[in-house]
């Protein structure tokens, strides 16, 4: 092989045999090609057969409320499909953490090895219960939020628009701090304060009159929600099935 390539692949001594830099490059290339062959063989042998394990990473609250029911219904449809689902709000490294499909909010900036498709939109909106507003009044400007009890997550500053339509961070009176969206929703339902929550989470409560949206004209524009999956898995039937489920 060395003669055919015209390069030295090994460092040789009486005690050791190690790869040269060129040898390491050759080995990595061969391993990559073998891996691709294995994937293609698996794809061709399983065409139309939605089966096997798929690691899916979801945002906690959105994943539980909006995505998990869809995935469980899909698994019932394809009993040989095994779902390994993680719930976390941090940005994951899909390749390093061996995640096949993920859902992310907002702008994407790392698409070298993944494919992204928009599946939804969301807009954060201020809300409170009718009882809370009846007892404490309704703020007319985001700068007044420091005078009202607020239910916050990790941040005691909320980003909203000002009169000129510019995004501004407003300090709020974070009387209650909870790192879970469902918990903040329960607290605002019970009249504990004002919360900034995504529209998909509060829609049913607003429609039923349990919550009231306030300061709507100061809400930031809606942002996209994406499904992402690794490019190398693009043609696998199980990946296609899950992505189509998320796009539905």
C-alpha positions as CSV (number, residue, x, y, z in Angstrom):
1,X,0.0,0.0,0.0
2,X,2.8,2.4,0.8
3,X,4.5,1.6,-2.5
4,X,1.3,2.2,-4.4
5,X,0.5,5.5,-2.6
6,X,4.1,6.6,-2.6
7,X,4.0,7.7,1.0
8,X,5.1,6.3,4.4
9,X,2.1,5.1,6.5
10,X,4.1,3.7,9.5
11,X,6.9,4.6,11.8
12,X,8.8,1.3,12.2
13,X,11.3,0.3,14.9
14,X,12.4,-2.9,16.6
15,X,10.0,-2.2,19.4
16,X,7.1,-0.2,18.0
17,X,4.9,0.2,15.0
18,X,3.0,3.5,14.9
19,X,1.1,5.5,12.3
20,X,2.6,8.5,10.6
21,X,0.5,11.7,10.1
22,X,-0.3,10.5,6.6
23,X,-1.2,7.1,8.0
24,X,-3.6,8.7,10.5
25,X,-5.3,10.6,7.7
26,X,-5.6,7.4,5.6
27,X,-7.0,5.4,8.6
28,X,-9.6,8.2,9.4
29,X,-10.7,8.3,5.7
30,X,-11.1,4.5,5.6
31,X,-13.1,4.4,8.8
32,X,-15.4,7.2,7.5
33,X,-16.0,5.3,4.3
34,X,-16.7,2.1,6.1
35,X,-19.1,3.9,8.4
36,X,-21.0,5.3,5.4
37,X,-21.1,1.9,3.7
38,X,-22.6,0.4,6.9
39,X,-25.2,3.2,7.1
40,X,-26.2,2.7,3.4
41,X,-26.5,-1.0,3.9
42,X,-28.7,-0.5,6.9
43,X,-30.8,2.0,5.0
44,X,-31.3,-0.3,2.0
45,X,-32.1,-3.3,4.1
46,X,-34.6,-1.4,6.2
47,X,-36.4,0.6,3.5
48,X,-39.9,1.1,4.6
49,X,-39.2,-0.5,7.9
50,X,-39.6,2.1,10.7
51,X,-37.8,0.4,13.5
52,X,-34.8,0.8,15.8
53,X,-33.8,3.4,18.5
54,X,-33.9,7.1,17.9
55,X,-32.4,9.6,20.4
56,X,-34.5,12.8,20.5
57,X,-33.8,15.9,22.5
58,X,-36.6,18.3,23.3
59,X,-37.1,21.6,25.3
60,X,-38.6,20.7,28.6
61,X,-42.0,22.4,28.7
62,X,-42.6,22.6,25.0
63,X,-41.5,19.0,24.5
64,X,-43.8,17.6,27.2
65,X,-46.8,19.6,26.1
66,X,-46.6,19.8,22.4
67,X,-44.2,17.1,21.0
68,X,-44.3,14.1,23.4
69,X,-48.0,13.3,22.6
70,X,-47.2,13.2,18.9
71,X,-44.2,11.0,19.4
72,X,-46.0,8.5,21.6
73,X,-48.8,8.3,19.0
74,X,-46.2,7.6,16.4
75,X,-44.6,4.9,18.4
76,X,-48.0,3.2,18.8
77,X,-48.3,3.2,15.0
78,X,-44.8,1.7,14.7
79,X,-44.2,-0.6,17.7
80,X,-40.7,-1.5,16.6
81,X,-39.6,2.1,16.9
82,X,-37.8,2.8,20.2
83,X,-37.8,6.4,21.5
84,X,-34.9,7.6,23.7
85,X,-36.1,11.1,24.6
86,X,-34.3,13.7,26.7
87,X,-35.8,16.9,28.0
88,X,-33.5,19.9,28.6
89,X,-33.4,23.6,27.8
90,X,-29.7,23.9,27.1
91,X,-28.3,23.9,23.5
92,X,-27.0,20.4,22.8
93,X,-24.1,19.3,20.6
94,X,-26.0,16.8,18.5
95,X,-23.0,15.0,17.1
96,X,-21.0,14.9,20.3
97,X,-24.0,13.7,22.3
98,X,-25.2,11.3,19.7
99,X,-28.6,13.0,19.3
100,X,-30.5,12.0,16.1
101,X,-33.3,14.6,16.2
102,X,-33.7,17.8,18.2
103,X,-36.1,20.7,18.6
104,X,-34.7,24.2,19.1
105,X,-36.1,27.7,19.5
106,X,-35.0,30.8,17.7
107,X,-32.1,31.5,15.3
108,X,-29.8,28.6,14.3
109,X,-26.1,29.1,13.8
110,X,-24.6,25.6,13.5
111,X,-26.0,23.8,10.5
112,X,-22.8,22.3,9.0
113,X,-23.8,18.7,9.9
114,X,-27.6,19.0,10.5
115,X,-30.7,19.8,8.5
116,X,-33.3,22.1,9.9
117,X,-37.0,22.5,9.1
118,X,-39.4,25.0,10.8
119,X,-42.2,23.3,12.6
120,X,-43.9,26.1,14.6
121,X,-43.7,29.7,15.9
122,X,-43.9,31.1,19.3
123,X,-44.3,34.5,21.0
124,X,-43.7,35.3,24.6
125,X,-46.7,37.2,26.1
126,X,-47.4,38.8,29.4
127,X,-50.3,37.5,31.3
128,X,-52.1,37.5,34.7
129,X,-55.2,36.1,36.2
130,X,-58.4,38.3,36.3
131,X,-58.4,38.2,40.1
132,X,-54.8,39.5,40.3
133,X,-55.5,42.3,37.9
134,X,-58.8,43.2,39.8
135,X,-56.8,43.4,43.1
136,X,-53.6,45.1,41.9
137,X,-54.5,46.9,38.7
138,X,-53.2,46.5,35.2
139,X,-49.8,48.0,34.2
140,X,-49.9,50.3,31.1
141,X,-46.2,50.1,30.3
142,X,-43.3,47.6,30.8
143,X,-41.5,50.1,33.0
144,X,-44.2,49.6,35.6
145,X,-43.5,45.9,36.1
146,X,-41.2,46.7,39.0
147,X,-44.3,47.7,40.9
148,X,-46.1,44.4,40.4
149,X,-45.4,40.9,41.7
150,X,-43.9,38.9,38.9
151,X,-43.2,35.2,38.4
152,X,-39.9,34.8,36.8
153,X,-37.6,32.0,35.5
154,X,-33.8,32.3,35.5
155,X,-33.9,35.9,34.6
156,X,-35.3,38.9,36.5
157,X,-35.2,41.1,33.4
158,X,-37.8,40.6,30.6
159,X,-37.1,41.6,27.0
160,X,-40.0,43.6,25.6
161,X,-40.4,46.4,23.1
162,X,-40.4,50.1,23.9
163,X,-42.5,52.8,22.3
164,X,-40.1,52.9,19.3
165,X,-40.4,49.2,18.7
166,X,-36.9,48.6,20.0
167,X,-36.1,45.5,22.2
168,X,-35.3,46.6,25.8
169,X,-34.6,44.7,29.0
170,X,-37.0,45.8,31.7
171,X,-36.3,45.0,35.4
172,X,-39.2,43.2,37.1
173,X,-40.2,42.5,40.6
174,X,-39.4,38.8,40.7
175,X,-41.4,37.8,43.8
176,X,-41.5,34.2,42.7
177,X,-38.7,32.4,40.8
178,X,-39.4,29.0,39.1
179,X,-37.3,27.4,36.4
180,X,-40.2,25.4,35.0
181,X,-42.7,26.7,32.6
182,X,-45.6,24.5,33.8
183,X,-44.9,25.7,37.4
184,X,-45.0,29.4,36.3
185,X,-48.3,28.7,34.5
186,X,-49.8,27.2,37.6
187,X,-48.6,30.1,39.8
188,X,-50.1,32.8,37.4
189,X,-53.4,30.8,37.2
190,X,-53.6,31.1,41.1
191,X,-53.1,34.8,41.0
192,X,-49.6,34.9,42.3
193,X,-48.4,37.6,39.9
194,X,-47.7,38.5,36.3
195,X,-45.7,36.1,34.1
196,X,-44.1,36.1,30.6
197,X,-45.0,32.9,29.0
198,X,-45.1,31.5,25.4
199,X,-48.4,31.8,23.6
200,X,-48.8,28.0,23.0
201,X,-48.6,27.4,26.7
202,X,-51.3,30.0,27.8
203,X,-53.6,29.8,24.8
204,X,-56.2,27.4,26.4
205,X,-56.3,29.5,29.6
206,X,-56.7,32.8,27.7
207,X,-59.5,31.3,25.6
208,X,-61.2,30.0,28.8
209,X,-60.9,33.3,30.6
210,X,-58.5,31.9,33.3
211,X,-55.8,34.3,32.1
212,X,-55.7,37.7,30.5
213,X,-53.0,38.9,28.1
214,X,-51.6,42.4,29.0
215,X,-49.3,44.9,27.3
216,X,-49.6,43.1,24.0
217,X,-48.2,45.9,21.9
218,X,-44.9,45.6,23.8
219,X,-44.4,41.8,23.0
220,X,-41.5,40.8,20.9
221,X,-42.3,39.4,17.4
222,X,-42.8,35.7,17.1
223,X,-39.8,33.4,16.6
224,X,-39.4,30.1,14.8
225,X,-39.2,26.6,16.3
226,X,-37.1,24.1,14.3
227,X,-36.7,20.4,14.1
228,X,-33.1,19.4,13.4
229,X,-31.6,16.1,12.4
230,X,-28.1,14.9,11.4
231,X,-27.4,14.9,7.6
232,X,-26.0,11.5,7.7
233,X,-29.3,10.1,8.9
234,X,-31.4,12.0,6.3
235,X,-32.7,9.0,4.4
236,X,-33.4,6.6,7.3
237,X,-37.1,5.7,7.4
238,X,-37.3,6.1,11.2
239,X,-35.8,9.7,11.0
240,X,-38.2,10.6,8.1
241,X,-41.2,9.3,10.1
242,X,-40.3,11.4,13.2
243,X,-39.6,14.6,11.2
244,X,-42.9,14.2,9.3
245,X,-44.6,13.7,12.6
246,X,-43.1,17.0,13.9
247,X,-44.0,18.9,10.7
248,X,-47.6,17.7,10.9
